[in-house]
């Protein structure tokens, strides 16, 4: 089973289409407008608790822009920011709270360059701009555009999303299995769905039902890997 799991562990590709919006419907509309260039704002700052989906949204936004043929780049803290971004470029910066002094200066200059050349800017952080421990001029820039708190999914919304994912894969997810998964595994939705994908494949390969003992065995192997 361990070798089987190694072979089938899914790679979850974050996309706007597979982000479960929950209470973030307005934010999703704003991001799609930003992507299409149809909105008035060209800068968005996202904040929220860990696991709420900020990184997922940035990855999905950049991927969608690139697929549409638009120059786009995702940078995480510690990675160099573009010094002279292309005209109309979309740049996403994940977790600006981790930027060092040099990175904050680069972010300040990048923001100004994108405003001047018709680009778009999206960033994320753990708290609103005014509460970030960054240079005051950087915090001010981050607050110039739209600021949205990304609302994490409630347990009920996660259950609904997981049951829907299981149905889409053609198997039934017993409530006791779902309850165990939510109590004993990581809380972010991509990790939870990855477990369902692994469960589905294992039950097909081994002709076993989806049960709590099988899930427990799977999670233990994952933790040991």
C-alpha positions as CSV (number, residue, x, y, z in Angstrom):
1,X,0.0,0.0,0.0
2,X,2.9,2.4,0.7
3,X,4.3,1.9,-2.8
4,X,0.8,2.4,-4.2
5,X,0.4,5.6,-2.3
6,X,3.7,6.9,-3.5
7,X,2.6,6.2,-7.1
8,X,-0.8,7.8,-6.9
9,X,-0.3,10.8,-4.6
10,X,-2.1,13.5,-6.5
11,X,-0.6,16.8,-7.6
12,X,-3.2,19.4,-6.9
13,X,-2.9,22.3,-9.3
14,X,-4.5,25.4,-7.8
15,X,-6.9,27.2,-10.2
16,X,-9.6,29.8,-10.0
17,X,-12.1,27.2,-11.2
18,X,-11.3,24.7,-8.4
19,X,-11.3,27.2,-5.6
20,X,-14.3,26.7,-3.4
21,X,-15.6,30.3,-2.9
22,X,-17.8,29.8,0.1
23,X,-18.3,33.4,1.5
24,X,-15.7,34.8,-1.0
25,X,-18.1,35.2,-3.9
26,X,-17.5,39.0,-4.3
27,X,-13.8,38.5,-4.1
28,X,-13.9,35.9,-6.9
29,X,-15.8,38.3,-9.1
30,X,-13.2,41.1,-8.5
31,X,-10.3,38.8,-9.3
32,X,-12.0,37.7,-12.6
33,X,-12.6,41.3,-13.5
34,X,-9.0,42.1,-12.8
35,X,-8.0,39.1,-15.0
36,X,-10.2,40.3,-17.8
37,X,-9.2,44.0,-17.4
38,X,-12.8,44.9,-17.0
39,X,-12.7,46.4,-13.5
40,X,-11.7,49.8,-12.3
41,X,-9.2,48.6,-9.8
42,X,-5.8,47.1,-10.8
43,X,-4.5,46.4,-7.3
44,X,-5.9,43.9,-4.8
45,X,-4.5,42.9,-1.4
46,X,-5.7,39.7,0.2
47,X,-5.4,38.8,3.9
48,X,-6.6,36.0,6.1
49,X,-5.6,33.2,8.3
50,X,-3.3,30.3,7.2
51,X,-5.2,27.8,5.1
52,X,-7.9,30.3,4.0
53,X,-6.8,30.0,0.3
54,X,-4.8,33.1,-0.3
55,X,-1.9,31.2,-2.0
56,X,-4.4,29.1,-4.0
57,X,-6.0,32.3,-5.4
58,X,-2.6,33.8,-6.4
59,X,-1.5,30.7,-8.1
60,X,-4.8,30.3,-9.9
61,X,-4.9,34.0,-11.0
62,X,-1.4,33.9,-12.4
63,X,-2.0,30.6,-14.2
64,X,-5.3,31.9,-15.7
65,X,-3.5,35.0,-16.9
66,X,-0.7,33.0,-18.5
67,X,-3.2,30.7,-20.2
68,X,-4.9,33.8,-21.7
69,X,-1.5,34.9,-23.1
70,X,-1.0,37.8,-20.6
71,X,2.5,38.2,-19.0
72,X,2.1,37.2,-15.4
73,X,4.4,36.2,-12.6
74,X,4.0,34.9,-9.0
75,X,6.7,35.7,-6.5
76,X,7.0,34.4,-3.0
77,X,9.0,36.0,-0.2
78,X,12.7,35.6,-0.8
79,X,12.3,35.5,-4.6
80,X,13.4,38.4,-6.7
81,X,10.7,40.7,-8.0
82,X,10.8,42.0,-11.6
83,X,12.7,45.3,-11.8
84,X,11.1,46.4,-15.0
85,X,7.8,44.6,-15.5
86,X,6.4,44.2,-19.0
87,X,3.6,46.6,-19.9
88,X,0.2,45.2,-18.8
89,X,1.9,42.5,-16.7
90,X,0.1,40.9,-13.8
91,X,2.3,40.3,-10.8
92,X,1.2,38.5,-7.6
93,X,3.3,38.5,-4.4
94,X,2.6,36.0,-1.8
95,X,3.0,36.7,1.9
96,X,4.5,40.2,1.8
97,X,5.0,40.0,5.6
98,X,8.1,37.9,5.0
99,X,9.8,40.4,2.7
100,X,13.1,41.7,4.1
101,X,14.1,45.4,3.8
102,X,15.5,45.0,0.3
103,X,12.4,43.1,-0.8
104,X,10.1,45.8,0.6
105,X,11.9,48.5,-1.5
106,X,11.6,46.3,-4.5
107,X,7.9,45.9,-3.8
108,X,7.4,49.6,-3.5
109,X,9.1,50.2,-6.9
110,X,7.3,47.4,-8.5
111,X,3.9,48.7,-7.4
112,X,4.6,52.1,-8.8
113,X,5.9,50.7,-12.1
114,X,2.8,48.5,-12.6
115,X,0.5,51.5,-12.0
116,X,2.4,53.5,-14.6
117,X,2.5,50.8,-17.3
118,X,-1.1,49.5,-17.0
119,X,-0.2,46.4,-15.1
120,X,-2.1,44.7,-12.3
121,X,-0.8,43.9,-8.8
122,X,-2.1,41.3,-6.3
123,X,-0.5,40.6,-2.9
124,X,-1.3,38.6,0.2
125,X,-0.5,38.8,3.8
126,X,-1.7,37.6,7.2
127,X,-3.4,40.8,8.3
128,X,-4.6,44.1,6.9
129,X,-2.0,46.5,5.4
130,X,-2.0,48.9,8.4
131,X,-1.1,46.0,10.7
132,X,1.9,44.7,8.7
133,X,5.3,45.2,10.1
134,X,6.7,46.7,6.9
135,X,7.8,50.2,5.8
136,X,5.0,52.7,6.1
137,X,5.2,53.6,2.4
138,X,4.8,49.9,1.5
139,X,1.8,49.5,3.8
140,X,0.3,52.6,2.2
141,X,0.7,51.3,-1.3
142,X,-0.9,47.9,-0.3
143,X,-3.9,49.8,1.0
144,X,-4.4,51.9,-2.1
145,X,-6.3,49.3,-4.0
146,X,-9.0,46.9,-2.9
147,X,-8.4,45.1,0.4
148,X,-10.3,41.8,1.0
149,X,-10.2,39.3,3.8
150,X,-10.3,35.8,2.4
151,X,-12.9,33.9,4.5
152,X,-11.9,30.3,5.3
153,X,-14.5,27.6,4.7
154,X,-16.6,26.5,7.6
155,X,-16.6,22.8,8.5
156,X,-20.1,22.6,6.9
157,X,-18.7,24.1,3.7
158,X,-15.7,21.8,3.7
159,X,-18.0,18.8,4.2
160,X,-20.2,19.9,1.3
161,X,-17.1,20.4,-0.9
162,X,-15.6,17.1,0.0
163,X,-18.9,15.2,-0.6
164,X,-19.2,16.9,-3.9
165,X,-15.6,15.9,-4.8
166,X,-16.3,12.3,-3.8
167,X,-19.5,12.2,-5.9
168,X,-17.6,13.6,-8.9
169,X,-15.1,10.8,-8.6
170,X,-17.9,8.3,-8.4
171,X,-17.7,7.0,-4.8
172,X,-19.7,7.4,-1.6
173,X,-18.1,9.1,1.3
174,X,-19.5,7.8,4.6
175,X,-20.1,10.5,7.2
176,X,-17.9,8.8,9.8
177,X,-15.0,8.8,7.4
178,X,-15.5,12.5,6.6
179,X,-15.7,13.3,10.4
180,X,-12.4,11.4,11.0
181,X,-10.7,13.1,8.1
182,X,-11.7,16.6,9.4
183,X,-10.5,15.8,12.9
184,X,-7.2,14.2,12.1
185,X,-5.8,15.8,9.0
186,X,-4.7,19.2,7.7
187,X,-7.5,21.7,7.5
188,X,-6.8,23.2,4.0
189,X,-9.1,21.9,1.3
190,X,-6.4,20.9,-1.3
191,X,-4.8,18.5,1.3
192,X,-8.2,17.1,2.2
193,X,-9.2,16.5,-1.4
194,X,-5.8,14.9,-2.1
195,X,-6.6,12.3,0.6
196,X,-10.0,11.6,-1.0
197,X,-8.2,11.1,-4.4
198,X,-5.8,8.6,-2.8
199,X,-8.6,6.8,-1.0
200,X,-10.6,6.5,-4.3
201,X,-7.6,5.0,-6.1
202,X,-6.7,2.6,-3.3
203,X,-10.3,1.3,-3.0
204,X,-10.4,0.7,-6.8
205,X,-7.0,-1.0,-6.8
206,X,-7.6,-3.2,-3.8
207,X,-11.4,-3.6,-4.1
208,X,-11.9,-2.3,-0.5
209,X,-14.7,-0.1,0.8
210,X,-14.0,3.5,2.1
211,X,-13.8,3.0,5.8
212,X,-12.3,4.7,8.9
213,X,-9.7,1.9,9.3
214,X,-8.6,2.3,5.7
215,X,-8.4,6.1,6.1
216,X,-6.5,5.8,9.4
217,X,-4.0,3.5,7.7
218,X,-3.6,5.9,4.8
219,X,-3.0,8.9,7.0
220,X,-0.5,7.1,9.1
221,X,1.5,6.2,5.9
222,X,1.3,9.8,4.7
223,X,2.7,11.0,8.1
224,X,5.6,8.4,7.9
225,X,6.6,9.4,4.3
